[in-house]
Amino acid sequence: MTALEKQGKVREILIRNCGYGNGCLDCEFFKPEDETDGEFFCAIRDSKKLIPFNDGWDIASAMISD
């Protein structure tokens, strides 16, 4: 599996988790001290501060440390 294929699969899993999971509280990326938007407390935001559930979320920029 190529790096690009792996990245695509990780993105699919995250989106599925965000959209159909048990909510943020059960997620490994839940970060209650994150007040970026006051609604989603997600530690895996991309450079535009989008979360995996958002259309256009950019996994590449999300993987770069802050």
PANU-524399 format. One line per 5 residues: their letters; for each residue z, x, y of N, C-alpha, C, CB. Coordinates in steps of 0.2 Angstrom, whole numbers, plus 2048, in hexadecimal, padded with zeros to 3 digits. Glycine has a CB too. Example, Ala and Ser with C-alpha at 12.3 -4.5 7.8 and 13.67 -1.06 7.14 Angstrom:
! residues 2
AS = 827:842:7E4:827:83E:7EA:827:842:7F0:82D:839:7EA; 823:840:7F5:824:844:7FB:827:840:800:81D:846:7FD
***
This chain:
! residues 66
MTALE = 800:804:7FA:800:800:800:800:804:806:806:7FB:800; 7FC:803:80B:7FB:807:811:801:805:816:7F4:806:814; 802:80A:81B:807:808:820:805:802:823:807:80E:825; 7FF:801:825:7FD:7FA:828:7FE:7F4:824:7F6:7FB:82A; 7FD:7F5:81D:7FE:7EF:819:806:7EE:818:7FC:7F1:812
KQGKV = 80A:7F3:818:811:7F3:818:814:7EF:81E:815:7F9:817; 811:7F1:824:813:7EE:82A:811:7E7:82B:80F:7F2:830; 80C:7E5:828:80A:7DE:828:80E:7DA:823:803:7DD:825; 810:7DD:81E:815:7D9:819:81C:7D8:81C:815:7DD:813; 81E:7DE:820:825:7DD:823:824:7D8:828:827:7E4:826
REILI = 81F:7D8:82C:81E:7D3:831:81E:7CC:82E:817:7D4:835; 81B:7CB:829:81A:7C4:826:821:7C2:823:816:7C4:81F; 825:7C7:820:82C:7C5:81E:830:7C3:824:82F:7CB:81A; 830:7C7:829:834:7C6:82F:833:7BF:832:834:7CB:834; 82C:7BD:833:82A:7B7:835:82D:7B1:831:823:7B7:836
RNCGY = 82C:7B2:82A:82E:7AD:826:836:7AC:826:82C:7AF:81E; 839:7B1:827:840:7B1:827:842:7AD:82E:844:7B8:827; 83F:7AF:833:841:7AC:83A:83F:7A5:83A:83D:7B0:83F; 839:7A3:837:837:79C:837:83A:798:832:830:79C:837; 83B:79A:82C:83D:796:827:844:798:823:838:796:821
GNGCL = 847:79D:826:84E:79F:823:853:79B:825:84F:7A6:825; 859:79D:824:85F:799:826:862:79B:82D:865:79B:821; 85D:79D:831:85F:79E:838:861:7A5:839:865:79A:83A; 862:7A7:83F:864:7AE:841:86B:7B0:83E:864:7AE:849; 86F:7AC:83D:876:7AF:83B:876:7B2:834:87B:7A9:83A
DCEFF = 871:7B1:830:870:7B4:82A:86C:7BA:82A:86D:7AF:825; 869:7BB:82F:864:7C1:830:867:7C8:831:85F:7BF:835; 864:7CD:82E:867:7D4:82F:866:7D6:837:863:7D8:82B; 861:7D3:83A:860:7D5:841:863:7D1:846:858:7D4:842; 868:7CC:844:86C:7C8:849:870:7CD:84C:870:7C3:845
KPEDE = 870:7CC:853:874:7D1:858:877:7CC:85D:86F:7D6:85B; 87D:7CA:85C:880:7C5:861:881:7C8:868:887:7C3:85E; 881:7CE:869:882:7D1:86F:87B:7D1:873:885:7D8:86F; 876:7D0:870:86F:7D0:873:86E:7C9:877:869:7D0:86E; 86E:7CA:87E:86D:7C4:882:867:7C4:886:873:7C4:887
TDGEF = 861:7C6:882:85B:7C7:885:858:7C0:888:856:7C9:880; 859:7BB:884:857:7B4:886:85C:7AF:885:851:7B2:882; 862:7B0:882:868:7AC:882:867:7A7:87C:868:7A8:888; 861:7A7:878:860:7A3:873:85F:7A6:86C:859:79F:874; 85B:7AB:86C:85A:7AF:866:85E:7B6:866:853:7B0:864
FCAIR = 862:7B7:862:866:7BE:863:863:7C2:85D:86E:7BD:861; 85D:7C5:85F:859:7C9:85A:859:7D0:85C:852:7C6:859; 85A:7D5:858:85A:7DC:859:853:7DF:858:85F:7E0:855; 84E:7DB:855:848:7DE:854:842:7DC:858:846:7DD:84C; 844:7DC:85F:83F:7DA:864:83A:7DF:865:842:7D8:86A
DSKKL = 834:7DD:867:82E:7E2:868:82F:7E4:870:827:7DF:867; 82A:7E7:872:82A:7EA:879:82A:7E4:87E:824:7EF:87A; 827:7DE:87C:827:7D9:881:82D:7D4:880:821:7D5:880; 832:7D7:87C:838:7D3:87B:837:7CD:877:83C:7D1:881; 832:7CD:873:830:7C7:86E:834:7C8:868:829:7C6:86D
IPFND = 836:7C3:864:839:7C4:85D:833:7C2:858:83F:7BF:85D; 834:7C4:852:82F:7C3:84D:82D:7BC:84C:832:7C5:846; 831:7B7:84E:82F:7B0:84E:829:7AE:853:835:7AB:84F; 829:7B2:858:824:7B1:85E:81D:7B3:85C:826:7B4:864; 818:7AF:85E:811:7B1:85D:810:7B7:861:80C:7AB:85F
GWDIA = 80C:7BC:85F:80B:7C2:862:810:7C7:862:80A:7C0:86A; 815:7C6:85E:81A:7CB:85D:817:7D2:85A:820:7C9:858; 819:7D7:85D:816:7DE:85B:81A:7E2:857:813:7E1:862; 819:7E2:851:81E:7E6:84C:81E:7ED:84E:81C:7E5:845; 818:7F0:850:818:7F7:852:81D:7F9:857:811:7F9:853
SAMIS = 81D:7F5:85D:821:7F7:862:829:7F5:860:81F:7F3:868; 82A:7F0:85C:830:7EE:85A:834:7F4:856:830:7E8:856; 830:7F8:852:832:7FD:84E:834:803:852:82D:7FF:849; 832:804:858:834:809:85D:83B:808:85F:82F:80A:862; 83F:80D:85F:846:80C:861:847:80C:868:84A:812:85E
D = 84C:808:86B:84D:807:872:84F:80E:875:852:802:873
***
